Amino acid sequence: MEPADFTLDNFKMIVSDIDGTLMGKYHVIRDLTKDVAFRLRKRGIHFTLATGKNLPATVSQADALKIDLPLILINGAMLQTRQGEVLEQSLLPVEVTETVIEMCEEQRKDLVMYINEDILVSEMNDNIGKVYSSVKSGIIEVGGWDSIADRLPDVNKCLVVDSANRENLIRIGKEFEGAFKGSADVVHASLSLVEVMPKGITKAVGIKKLADSLGVDMCEVIAFGDYDNDIEMLSSVGLGLAVENASPGAKAAARFVIGSVEDEGPAAFLQKLLDR
């Protein structure tokens, strides 16, 4: 089948990544995307977001789209409503978090931790700031990781930021894989990030939990994505779609490649289905 052969009749839920998929370089949800979200709700089709971000970094987009479903946050580690109710969450083993801290301190890497609605950094710097420039709240400077020792059992994910040298991230990603085989997963979530996630937790897992709660089968889900942390999501739903600007891995996992984020590819694709 070709994209033009599909209709919405066989789908009950739409899930989309945000950065690089719904939002481009200006970090705004545009009018066509808002209009399509409204039309989906009116037609009775569920719509939500699946992102590596936490609630404070996502709520403005969820509010703009008036999303009523739980959001799939922190790459599937949390299901949370835009009003703040936590329905599900997954945590890293504390020994994994402690090892990440040790490795990052030895190699002088910029480490970020996600604990529910908090994004924790030892101290903010230009490297981290380039990646988190659009995040307006929830970032906390802790000074030293020993100051939050009591919170380490509650970490949803750890990540290393390197906005200048991709090779450094590839190198430490391989070291993480060697250290955490069987106890955590390592994900390259963008060109500037490598993440350590709870074992087996992906956006696809979050979608499955949400779909099950709604009585929706995974074959009745459409998903949009743009990067390697979307691979499992795109390959596990009924119709996985990668935007034109997506990574090679995301494109390979998707059923089809559609218009780019700057052309509002997901909204344009859904508009055609809604108009059909």
GIPERA-V120346 format. One record per pair of residues at least 12 apart in sequence whose ideal C-beta (glycine too) atoms are under 7 Angstrom apart, sorted by the first residue. I is the first residue (numbers start at 0). J is the second residue. D is the distance in whole Angstrom. If there is no record, write none. Layout:
<<I | J | D> <I | J | D>>
This chain:
<<2 | 255 | 5> <2 | 257 | 7> <2 | 268 | 7> <5 | 238 | 7> <5 | 272 | 7> <6 | 272 | 6> <6 | 275 | 6> <7 | 44 | 6> <7 | 272 | 5> <7 | 273 | 7> <9 | 219 | 7> <10 | 44 | 7> <10 | 219 | 5> <10 | 220 | 7> <10 | 221 | 5> <10 | 237 | 6> <10 | 238 | 7> <11 | 44 | 6> <11 | 45 | 6> <11 | 215 | 5> <11 | 219 | 4> <12 | 44 | 7> <12 | 45 | 4> <12 | 210 | 6> <12 | 213 | 7> <12 | 215 | 5> <12 | 219 | 6> <12 | 220 | 5> <13 | 39 | 6> <13 | 44 | 6> <13 | 45 | 7> <13 | 46 | 5> <13 | 221 | 5> <13 | 269 | 7> <14 | 47 | 6> <14 | 49 | 5> <14 | 71 | 7> <14 | 206 | 6> <14 | 220 | 6> <14 | 222 | 5> <15 | 48 | 6> <15 | 49 | 7> <15 | 223 | 4> <15 | 265 | 6> <16 | 49 | 6> <16 | 50 | 6> <16 | 223 | 6> <16 | 224 | 4> <16 | 225 | 6> <16 | 229 | 5> <17 | 48 | 6> <17 | 50 | 5> <17 | 57 | 7> <17 | 60 | 6> <19 | 225 | 4> <19 | 226 | 6> <19 | 244 | 6> <19 | 260 | 6> <20 | 223 | 5> <20 | 224 | 6> <20 | 225 | 5> <20 | 242 | 6> <20 | 260 | 6> <20 | 265 | 6> <21 | 265 | 6> <22 | 260 | 7> <23 | 260 | 5> <23 | 261 | 5> <26 | 133 | 5> <28 | 60 | 5> <28 | 63 | 4> <28 | 64 | 6> <29 | 263 | 6> <31 | 263 | 5> <31 | 266 | 4> <31 | 267 | 7> <31 | 270 | 7> <32 | 263 | 6> <32 | 266 | 4> <33 | 63 | 6> <33 | 64 | 6> <35 | 266 | 5> <35 | 269 | 5> <35 | 270 | 6> <35 | 273 | 7> <36 | 64 | 4> <36 | 65 | 7> <38 | 273 | 5> <39 | 269 | 7> <45 | 68 | 6> <45 | 213 | 6> <46 | 66 | 7> <47 | 66 | 6> <47 | 68 | 4> <47 | 69 | 7> <47 | 70 | 6> <47 | 71 | 7> <48 | 60 | 7> <48 | 61 | 6> <48 | 66 | 7> <48 | 70 | 5> <48 | 71 | 7> <49 | 71 | 4> <49 | 202 | 4> <49 | 205 | 6> <49 | 206 | 6> <49 | 232 | 6> <50 | 72 | 6> <51 | 73 | 7> <51 | 74 | 5> <51 | 188 | 5> <51 | 228 | 6> <52 | 72 | 7> <53 | 72 | 6> <53 | 73 | 6> <53 | 113 | 6> <53 | 116 | 6> <53 | 118 | 7> <53 | 137 | 7> <54 | 72 | 6> <54 | 79 | 5> <54 | 83 | 7> <54 | 116 | 5> <55 | 116 | 5> <55 | 136 | 5> <55 | 137 | 4> <56 | 134 | 5> <56 | 137 | 7> <57 | 70 | 6> <57 | 72 | 6> <58 | 81 | 5> <61 | 81 | 4> <62 | 81 | 6> <66 | 81 | 6> <68 | 209 | 7> <69 | 86 | 5> <69 | 209 | 6> <71 | 202 | 6> <71 | 205 | 4> <71 | 206 | 6> <71 | 209 | 7> <73 | 113 | 6> <73 | 155 | 5> <73 | 156 | 6> <74 | 156 | 7> <74 | 186 | 7> <74 | 188 | 7> <74 | 194 | 7> <74 | 196 | 6> <74 | 200 | 7> <74 | 201 | 7> <74 | 202 | 6> <74 | 228 | 5> <75 | 200 | 5> <75 | 201 | 5> <75 | 202 | 5> <75 | 204 | 5> <75 | 205 | 4> <76 | 88 | 6> <76 | 89 | 5> <76 | 155 | 4> <76 | 156 | 6> <76 | 196 | 7> <76 | 197 | 6> <76 | 200 | 5> <77 | 155 | 6> <78 | 205 | 6> <78 | 208 | 6> <78 | 209 | 6> <87 | 208 | 6> <88 | 155 | 6> <89 | 155 | 7> <89 | 197 | 4> <89 | 200 | 5> <90 | 152 | 7> <90 | 153 | 6> <90 | 154 | 6> <90 | 155 | 6> <90 | 197 | 6> <91 | 154 | 5> <91 | 156 | 7> <91 | 157 | 7> <91 | 183 | 6> <91 | 195 | 7> <91 | 197 | 5> <92 | 182 | 6> <93 | 151 | 5> <93 | 152 | 5> <95 | 179 | 6> <95 | 182 | 6> <95 | 183 | 5> <95 | 195 | 7> <96 | 151 | 5> <96 | 154 | 5> <96 | 157 | 6> <97 | 151 | 7> <98 | 178 | 6> <99 | 157 | 5> <99 | 195 | 6> <100 | 144 | 5> <102 | 174 | 7> <103 | 159 | 6> <106 | 171 | 7> <108 | 159 | 5> <108 | 171 | 6> <109 | 124 | 7> <109 | 126 | 5> <109 | 127 | 5> <109 | 159 | 7> <109 | 160 | 5> <110 | 157 | 6> <110 | 159 | 6> <111 | 127 | 7> <111 | 158 | 5> <111 | 160 | 6> <112 | 154 | 5> <112 | 157 | 5> <113 | 154 | 7> <113 | 155 | 5> <113 | 156 | 5> <114 | 150 | 6> <114 | 153 | 5> <114 | 154 | 6> <114 | 155 | 6> <115 | 155 | 7> <116 | 137 | 6> <117 | 137 | 6> <117 | 139 | 6> <118 | 134 | 7> <118 | 137 | 5> <118 | 138 | 5> <118 | 139 | 7> <119 | 139 | 5> <119 | 141 | 5> <119 | 147 | 7> <120 | 138 | 7> <120 | 140 | 6> <121 | 141 | 6> <121 | 142 | 7> <121 | 143 | 6> <121 | 144 | 6> <122 | 140 | 5> <122 | 142 | 7> <123 | 138 | 7> <123 | 140 | 6> <126 | 160 | 6> <126 | 161 | 7> <126 | 162 | 5> <126 | 163 | 7> <127 | 160 | 5> <129 | 162 | 4> <130 | 160 | 5> <130 | 162 | 6> <130 | 191 | 5> <130 | 192 | 7> <156 | 194 | 6> <156 | 195 | 6> <156 | 196 | 5> <157 | 195 | 4> <158 | 192 | 5> <158 | 193 | 7> <158 | 194 | 4> <158 | 195 | 7> <159 | 171 | 6> <159 | 193 | 5> <160 | 191 | 6> <160 | 192 | 6> <161 | 191 | 6> <162 | 191 | 5> <165 | 190 | 6> <168 | 187 | 7> <168 | 193 | 5> <171 | 193 | 6> <172 | 185 | 5> <172 | 187 | 6> <172 | 193 | 4> <175 | 195 | 6> <179 | 195 | 7> <182 | 198 | 6> <183 | 195 | 5> <183 | 196 | 6> <183 | 197 | 6> <183 | 198 | 5> <184 | 196 | 5> <184 | 198 | 6> <184 | 199 | 7> <186 | 227 | 7> <186 | 228 | 5> <187 | 227 | 5> <188 | 226 | 7> <188 | 228 | 4> <189 | 226 | 6> <201 | 231 | 4> <201 | 232 | 7> <202 | 228 | 7> <202 | 229 | 6> <202 | 231 | 7> <202 | 232 | 4> <203 | 231 | 4> <203 | 232 | 5> <203 | 235 | 4> <206 | 220 | 6> <206 | 232 | 6> <206 | 236 | 7> <217 | 235 | 6> <217 | 236 | 6> <217 | 237 | 7> <218 | 237 | 4> <219 | 237 | 6> <220 | 236 | 4> <220 | 237 | 6> <221 | 236 | 7> <221 | 237 | 7> <221 | 238 | 5> <221 | 240 | 7> <222 | 236 | 5> <222 | 239 | 5> <223 | 240 | 5> <223 | 242 | 7> <223 | 265 | 4> <224 | 241 | 6> <224 | 245 | 7> <224 | 249 | 5> <225 | 241 | 7> <225 | 242 | 5> <225 | 244 | 6> <225 | 245 | 4> <225 | 246 | 7> <225 | 249 | 6> <225 | 260 | 7> <226 | 245 | 7> <226 | 246 | 5> <226 | 249 | 6> <227 | 246 | 6> <227 | 248 | 5> <227 | 249 | 6> <229 | 249 | 5> <230 | 248 | 5> <230 | 249 | 6> <230 | 252 | 4> <233 | 249 | 6> <233 | 252 | 4> <233 | 253 | 5> <234 | 252 | 4> <238 | 254 | 6> <239 | 252 | 6> <239 | 253 | 5> <239 | 254 | 5> <240 | 253 | 6> <240 | 254 | 7> <240 | 255 | 6> <240 | 257 | 5> <240 | 268 | 7> <241 | 253 | 4> <241 | 256 | 5> <242 | 257 | 6> <242 | 258 | 7> <242 | 259 | 5> <242 | 260 | 5> <242 | 264 | 5> <242 | 265 | 7> <243 | 256 | 6> <243 | 257 | 7> <243 | 258 | 6> <243 | 259 | 4> <243 | 264 | 6> <244 | 259 | 5> <244 | 260 | 6>>
